[in-house]
Amino acid sequence: MHFFDTHSHINMAEFSADAETVIKRALNEDIYVIIPGTDYKTSKKAIDLANKYQKGVYAAIGVHPSELETERFSYDMYAMLTKFPKTVAVGEIGLDYAWRELDSDIESRKRLQKEIFLKQLELSRKVDIPAIIHCRQAEDDMLPLLKDFRHEYKDLMPKDRPWGVLHCFSGDENLAWEYFNLGLIISFTGLITFSQRWDDLIRKVPEDKLMIETDAPFMTPEPYRGTRNEPLLVQYVAKRIAEIRNTTVEKVAEFTSANAHKMFKL
């Protein structure tokens, strides 16, 4: 049995002094990790970190919507990064409208985010690796965009596994089923250890639609809230899911890891 932290930003500045120590701490406890990029620099760093380990550490490459103010997306440069064997996904990509109440140029920023998101989704399908999708205060645009994309690229959609994950899922049950019907799955963070908002959904989610993550260094679970998050703590997410579903931590680790192995083709 092992746990699989499917989203951990060990490539961020918060881990600049001890990234490899953090990774080894996880691997020593049989915790596998995917390190997502948020721009070109962190995508390259994710690959560099993953390449140091024979197994258990993998990379995702992509531009986070919040980074589009400072980075111009290059399809060709990111396509090159997908050629590394340790690159298992395009991510973290998506839409983030958390700033919209404060911004005077809302529509142009939304258009840019959607344009670059679609280009990265296209890359994920053309190289046949899944997408790790971020959605914050943008559900009204996200769902129709994904529906249209899935229809346009239906010939490139995998038949035997999900083609993407909504990471750090924070929507309701209806939204979750919309994503499931599109061939996507969802992932939960330590947020569920200090909020009961998703308990009913977690009870009902089919085993094959669910993964776990830390989103380190953010979203630290109880009982460690207020400290830096790291992959080692993903077991507390699994523990909370086990409590909600009235099952064992071992069972949650088993099916969430199996889902990760299947989707990321590991």
Sine and cosine of phi, psi and omega as CSV:
sin_phi,cos_phi,sin_psi,cos_psi,sin_omega,cos_omega
0.00,0.00,0.68,-0.74,0.18,-0.98
-0.61,-0.80,0.36,-0.93,0.12,-0.99
-1.00,-0.03,0.39,-0.92,0.03,-1.00
-0.73,-0.68,0.96,-0.28,0.09,-1.00
-0.99,0.13,0.97,-0.23,-0.16,-0.99
-1.00,0.08,0.10,0.99,-0.03,-1.00
-0.31,-0.95,0.98,-0.18,-0.05,-1.00
-0.57,-0.82,0.87,-0.48,-0.10,-1.00
-1.00,0.07,0.89,0.46,0.01,-1.00
-0.95,0.31,-0.14,0.99,0.04,-1.00
-1.00,0.04,0.05,1.00,-0.01,-1.00
-1.00,0.04,0.25,-0.97,-0.06,-1.00
-0.85,0.52,-0.49,0.87,-0.01,-1.00
-0.87,0.50,-0.35,0.94,-0.01,-1.00
-0.93,-0.37,0.25,0.97,-0.11,-0.99
-0.88,0.48,-0.48,0.88,-0.06,-1.00
-1.00,0.01,-0.34,0.94,-0.15,-0.99
-0.53,-0.85,0.49,0.87,-0.06,-1.00
-0.83,0.56,-0.73,0.68,-0.06,-1.00
-0.94,0.35,-0.54,0.84,0.09,-1.00
-0.89,0.45,-0.68,0.74,0.02,-1.00
-0.89,0.46,-0.69,0.73,0.01,-1.00
-0.90,0.44,-0.71,0.70,-0.02,-1.00
-0.90,0.43,-0.58,0.81,0.04,-1.00
-0.88,0.48,-0.64,0.77,0.03,-1.00
-0.93,0.36,-0.76,0.65,-0.04,-1.00
-0.87,0.48,-0.57,0.82,0.03,-1.00
-0.90,0.44,-0.37,0.93,0.04,-1.00
-0.97,-0.26,0.33,0.94,0.00,-1.00
0.85,0.53,0.72,0.70,0.08,-1.00
-0.92,-0.39,0.89,-0.46,0.06,-1.00
-1.00,0.07,0.37,-0.93,-0.13,-0.99
-0.63,-0.78,0.65,-0.76,0.25,-0.97
-0.93,-0.38,0.78,-0.63,-0.02,-1.00
-0.96,-0.27,0.94,-0.33,-0.02,-1.00
-1.00,0.05,0.57,-0.82,0.14,-0.99
-1.00,0.07,0.37,-0.93,0.11,-0.99
-0.85,-0.52,-0.17,0.99,0.10,-0.99
-0.35,-0.94,-0.10,-0.99,-0.08,-1.00
-0.91,0.41,-0.68,0.73,-0.04,-1.00
-0.87,0.49,-0.74,0.68,-0.03,-1.00
-0.96,0.27,-0.45,0.89,0.09,-1.00
-0.91,0.41,-0.70,0.71,0.03,-1.00
-0.90,0.44,-0.65,0.76,0.01,-1.00
-0.91,0.42,-0.59,0.81,0.05,-1.00
-0.87,0.50,-0.69,0.72,0.03,-1.00
-0.91,0.42,-0.70,0.71,0.00,-1.00
-0.86,0.51,-0.67,0.74,0.02,-1.00
-0.92,0.39,-0.71,0.70,-0.03,-1.00
-0.88,0.47,-0.58,0.81,-0.04,-1.00
-0.92,0.40,-0.26,0.97,-0.02,-1.00
-0.99,0.16,-0.13,0.99,-0.08,-1.00
-0.81,-0.59,0.68,-0.73,-0.05,-1.00
-0.91,0.41,-0.62,0.78,0.03,-1.00
-0.47,-0.88,0.31,-0.95,0.10,-0.99
1.00,-0.05,-0.15,0.99,0.01,-1.00
-0.73,-0.68,0.81,-0.59,-0.10,-0.99
-0.69,-0.73,0.25,-0.97,-0.08,-1.00
-0.84,-0.54,0.46,-0.89,0.22,-0.98
-0.81,-0.59,0.52,-0.85,-0.08,-1.00
-0.81,-0.58,0.63,-0.77,0.01,-1.00
0.21,-0.98,0.12,-0.99,0.05,-1.00
-0.94,-0.35,0.87,-0.49,0.09,-1.00
-0.93,0.38,0.60,-0.80,-0.04,-1.00
-0.84,0.55,-0.50,0.86,-0.01,-1.00
-0.95,0.30,-0.22,0.98,-0.02,-1.00
-1.00,-0.05,-0.04,1.00,-0.09,-1.00
-0.95,0.30,-0.19,0.98,0.09,-1.00
-0.95,0.30,-0.45,0.89,-0.11,-0.99
-0.90,-0.45,-0.24,0.97,-0.02,-1.00
-0.81,-0.59,0.73,-0.69,0.09,-1.00
-1.00,-0.05,0.86,-0.52,-0.08,-1.00
-0.93,0.36,0.74,-0.68,0.09,-1.00
-0.88,-0.48,0.94,-0.35,0.00,-1.00
-0.83,0.55,-0.71,0.70,-0.08,-1.00
-0.90,0.43,-0.63,0.77,0.00,-1.00
-0.91,0.41,-0.66,0.75,0.02,-1.00
-0.96,0.28,-0.53,0.85,0.08,-1.00
-0.87,0.49,-0.61,0.79,0.05,-1.00
-0.89,0.45,-0.63,0.78,-0.01,-1.00
-0.92,0.39,-0.42,0.91,0.02,-1.00
-0.95,0.30,-0.23,0.97,-0.04,-1.00
-0.98,0.21,-0.26,0.97,0.04,-1.00
-0.95,0.31,0.72,-0.69,-0.05,-1.00
-0.84,0.55,-0.51,0.86,-0.04,-1.00
-0.99,0.15,-0.10,1.00,0.08,-1.00
-0.99,0.15,0.91,-0.41,-0.11,-0.99
-0.91,-0.41,-0.05,1.00,-0.02,-1.00
-0.33,-0.94,0.31,-0.95,0.19,-0.98
-0.98,-0.20,0.91,-0.42,-0.04,-1.00
0.11,-0.99,0.46,-0.89,0.39,0.92
-0.98,-0.22,0.84,-0.54,-0.08,-1.00
-0.80,-0.61,0.30,-0.95,0.05,-1.00
0.48,-0.88,-0.54,-0.84,-0.04,-1.00
-0.77,-0.64,0.67,-0.74,0.01,-1.00
-0.63,-0.78,0.96,-0.29,-0.02,-1.00
-0.95,-0.32,0.44,0.90,-0.08,-1.00
-0.89,0.45,-0.33,0.94,-0.06,-1.00
-1.00,-0.06,-0.02,1.00,-0.31,-0.95
-0.88,0.48,-0.51,0.86,-0.01,-1.00
-0.94,0.34,-0.34,0.94,-0.12,-0.99
-0.97,-0.23,-0.08,1.00,-0.19,-0.98
-0.97,-0.24,0.63,-0.77,-0.02,-1.00
-1.00,-0.04,-0.20,0.98,-0.05,-1.00
-0.84,-0.55,0.78,0.63,-0.14,-0.99
-0.86,0.51,-0.77,0.64,-0.16,-0.99
-0.90,0.43,-0.63,0.77,0.00,-1.00
-0.93,0.36,-0.58,0.82,0.04,-1.00
-0.93,0.37,-0.63,0.77,0.06,-1.00
-0.89,0.45,-0.70,0.72,0.01,-1.00
-0.87,0.50,-0.69,0.73,0.00,-1.00
-0.89,0.45,-0.72,0.70,0.00,-1.00
-0.86,0.51,-0.71,0.71,-0.02,-1.00
-0.91,0.42,-0.65,0.76,0.00,-1.00
-0.88,0.48,-0.74,0.67,-0.04,-1.00
-0.95,0.30,-0.58,0.81,0.07,-1.00
-0.86,0.51,-0.73,0.69,-0.01,-1.00
-0.89,0.45,-0.64,0.77,0.03,-1.00
-0.89,0.46,-0.61,0.79,-0.01,-1.00
-0.97,0.26,-0.57,0.82,0.13,-0.99
-0.88,0.47,-0.66,0.75,0.03,-1.00
-0.87,0.49,-0.69,0.73,0.04,-1.00
-0.86,0.51,-0.69,0.72,-0.04,-1.00
-0.87,0.49,-0.62,0.78,-0.01,-1.00
-0.97,0.26,-0.63,0.78,-0.06,-1.00
-0.94,0.34,-0.45,0.89,0.06,-1.00
-0.98,-0.21,0.02,1.00,0.09,-1.00
0.86,0.51,0.75,0.66,0.21,-0.98
-0.79,-0.62,0.48,-0.88,-0.11,-0.99
-0.95,0.30,0.24,-0.97,0.05,-1.00
-0.97,-0.26,0.65,-0.76,0.13,-0.99
-0.97,-0.24,0.93,-0.38,-0.25,-0.97
-0.95,-0.31,0.75,-0.66,0.05,-1.00
-0.96,-0.27,0.75,-0.66,0.05,-1.00
-0.65,-0.76,0.90,-0.43,0.00,-1.00
-0.76,-0.65,0.90,-0.43,0.00,-1.00
0.81,0.59,0.57,0.82,-0.06,-1.00
-0.68,-0.73,0.34,0.94,-0.09,-1.00
-0.86,0.51,-0.57,0.82,-0.05,-1.00
-0.90,0.44,-0.48,0.88,0.07,-1.00
-1.00,-0.05,-0.55,0.83,-0.10,-0.99
-0.89,0.46,-0.75,0.66,-0.12,-0.99
-0.90,0.45,-0.77,0.63,0.03,-1.00
-0.90,0.44,-0.56,0.83,0.03,-1.00
-0.89,0.46,-0.71,0.71,-0.01,-1.00
-0.93,0.38,-0.60,0.80,0.05,-1.00
-0.88,0.47,-0.73,0.68,0.00,-1.00
-0.90,0.44,-0.66,0.75,-0.02,-1.00
-0.90,0.44,-0.72,0.69,-0.01,-1.00
-0.87,0.50,-0.64,0.77,0.03,-1.00
-0.91,0.41,-0.70,0.72,-0.04,-1.00
-0.91,0.41,-0.58,0.81,-0.06,-1.00
-0.95,-0.32,0.48,0.88,-0.08,-1.00
-0.85,0.52,-0.51,0.86,-0.01,-1.00
-0.95,0.31,-0.30,0.95,-0.01,-1.00
-0.97,-0.24,0.09,1.00,0.00,-1.00
-0.99,0.17,0.72,-0.69,0.02,-1.00
-0.92,0.40,0.59,-0.81,-0.02,-1.00
-1.00,-0.01,-0.36,0.93,-0.19,-0.98
-0.91,-0.42,0.11,0.99,-0.04,-1.00
-0.33,-0.94,0.31,-0.95,0.06,-1.00
-0.92,0.40,0.45,-0.89,0.02,-1.00
-0.98,-0.22,0.06,1.00,0.05,-1.00
-0.02,-1.00,0.19,-0.98,0.00,-1.00
-0.73,-0.68,0.68,-0.73,0.19,-0.98
-1.00,0.08,0.97,-0.23,-0.10,-1.00
-0.98,0.18,0.43,-0.90,-0.02,-1.00
0.73,0.68,0.81,0.58,-0.11,-0.99
-0.87,0.48,0.73,-0.68,-0.02,-1.00
-0.71,-0.70,0.22,0.98,0.01,-1.00
-1.00,0.06,-0.14,-0.99,0.00,-1.00
-0.99,-0.13,-0.03,-1.00,-0.08,-1.00
-0.90,0.44,-0.65,0.76,0.01,-1.00
-0.88,0.48,-0.67,0.74,0.00,-1.00
-0.91,0.41,-0.65,0.76,0.03,-1.00
-0.84,0.55,-0.71,0.70,-0.02,-1.00
-0.93,0.36,-0.52,0.85,0.12,-0.99
-0.86,0.51,-0.70,0.72,0.02,-1.00
-0.92,0.39,-0.67,0.74,0.02,-1.00
-0.85,0.52,-0.67,0.74,-0.02,-1.00
-0.92,0.39,-0.32,0.95,0.05,-1.00
-1.00,-0.01,0.01,1.00,-0.01,-1.00
1.00,0.02,0.34,0.94,0.00,-1.00
-0.94,-0.33,0.26,-0.96,0.11,-0.99
-0.79,-0.61,0.04,-1.00,-0.04,-1.00
-0.81,-0.59,0.33,-0.94,-0.01,-1.00
-0.70,-0.72,0.62,-0.78,-0.01,-1.00
-0.92,-0.38,0.49,-0.87,0.01,-1.00
-0.92,-0.38,-0.16,-0.99,0.06,-1.00
-0.89,0.45,-0.17,0.99,0.08,-1.00
-0.79,0.61,-0.57,0.82,-0.05,-1.00
-0.96,0.28,-0.18,0.98,0.01,-1.00
-1.00,0.09,-0.25,0.97,0.03,-1.00
-0.79,-0.62,0.21,0.98,0.14,-0.99
-0.64,-0.77,0.70,-0.72,0.00,-1.00
-1.00,-0.08,0.14,0.99,-0.11,-0.99
-0.85,0.53,-0.53,0.85,-0.10,-1.00
-0.97,-0.24,0.17,0.99,-0.07,-1.00
-0.85,0.52,-0.73,0.69,-0.02,-1.00
-0.89,0.46,-0.67,0.74,0.03,-1.00
-0.89,0.46,-0.70,0.72,-0.03,-1.00
-0.89,0.46,-0.57,0.82,0.06,-1.00
-0.90,0.43,-0.56,0.83,-0.14,-0.99
-1.00,-0.09,-0.33,0.94,-0.09,-1.00
-0.87,0.49,0.79,-0.61,0.09,-1.00
-0.86,0.51,0.58,-0.82,-0.06,-1.00
-0.82,0.58,-0.55,0.83,-0.09,-1.00
-1.00,0.10,0.12,0.99,-0.02,-1.00
-0.92,-0.40,0.22,0.98,-0.21,-0.98
-0.73,-0.69,0.70,-0.71,0.16,-0.99
-0.75,-0.67,0.15,-0.99,0.01,-1.00
-0.82,-0.57,0.39,-0.92,-0.03,-1.00
-0.36,-0.93,0.23,-0.97,0.12,-0.99
-0.98,-0.20,-0.56,0.83,-0.22,-0.98
0.85,0.53,0.51,0.86,0.02,-1.00
-0.83,0.55,0.60,-0.80,0.17,0.99
-1.00,0.05,0.19,0.98,-0.06,-1.00
-1.00,-0.09,0.05,-1.00,0.18,-0.98
0.84,0.54,0.60,0.80,-0.03,-1.00
-0.86,0.51,0.77,-0.63,-0.04,-1.00
-0.98,0.22,0.34,-0.94,0.24,-0.97
-0.89,0.45,0.60,-0.80,0.13,0.99
-0.99,-0.12,0.44,0.90,-0.09,-1.00
-0.92,-0.38,0.26,0.97,0.01,-1.00
-0.80,0.60,0.64,-0.77,-0.02,-1.00
0.99,-0.11,-0.14,0.99,0.06,-1.00
-0.91,-0.41,0.18,-0.98,0.04,-1.00
-0.92,0.39,0.74,-0.67,0.04,-1.00
-0.98,0.17,0.40,-0.92,0.07,-1.00
-0.39,-0.92,0.29,-0.96,-0.09,-1.00
-0.81,0.59,-0.54,0.84,0.00,-1.00
-0.81,0.59,-0.50,0.86,-0.10,-1.00
-1.00,0.08,0.01,1.00,0.03,-1.00
-0.89,0.46,-0.38,0.92,0.01,-1.00
-0.90,0.43,-0.40,0.92,0.03,-1.00
-0.97,0.25,-0.46,0.89,0.12,-0.99
-0.93,0.38,-0.71,0.71,0.03,-1.00
-0.88,0.47,-0.65,0.76,0.00,-1.00
-0.88,0.48,-0.68,0.74,0.00,-1.00
-0.92,0.39,-0.64,0.76,0.04,-1.00
-0.89,0.45,-0.64,0.77,0.03,-1.00
-0.88,0.48,-0.67,0.74,0.02,-1.00
-0.89,0.46,-0.71,0.71,-0.05,-1.00
-0.91,0.41,-0.63,0.77,-0.07,-1.00
-1.00,0.00,-0.01,1.00,0.01,-1.00
0.84,0.54,0.77,0.63,0.04,-1.00
-0.67,-0.74,-0.20,-0.98,-0.05,-1.00
-0.99,-0.14,0.40,-0.91,0.08,-1.00
-0.87,0.49,-0.62,0.79,0.01,-1.00
-0.87,0.49,-0.65,0.76,0.02,-1.00
-0.91,0.41,-0.68,0.74,0.02,-1.00
-0.90,0.43,-0.68,0.73,0.04,-1.00
-0.87,0.50,-0.64,0.76,-0.05,-1.00
-0.90,0.44,-0.78,0.62,-0.10,-0.99
-0.98,0.21,-0.53,0.85,0.03,-1.00
-0.94,0.33,-0.60,0.80,0.05,-1.00
-0.93,0.37,-0.64,0.77,0.04,-1.00
-0.87,0.49,-0.64,0.77,0.03,-1.00
-0.90,0.43,-0.64,0.77,0.03,-1.00
-0.91,0.41,-0.72,0.70,0.01,-1.00
-0.87,0.50,-0.64,0.77,-0.02,-1.00
-0.93,0.36,-0.76,0.65,-0.09,-1.00
-0.92,0.39,-0.68,0.74,-0.04,-1.00
-1.00,0.04,0.08,1.00,0.08,-1.00
0.83,0.55,0.80,0.60,-0.04,-1.00
-0.96,-0.29,0.00,0.00,0.00,0.00
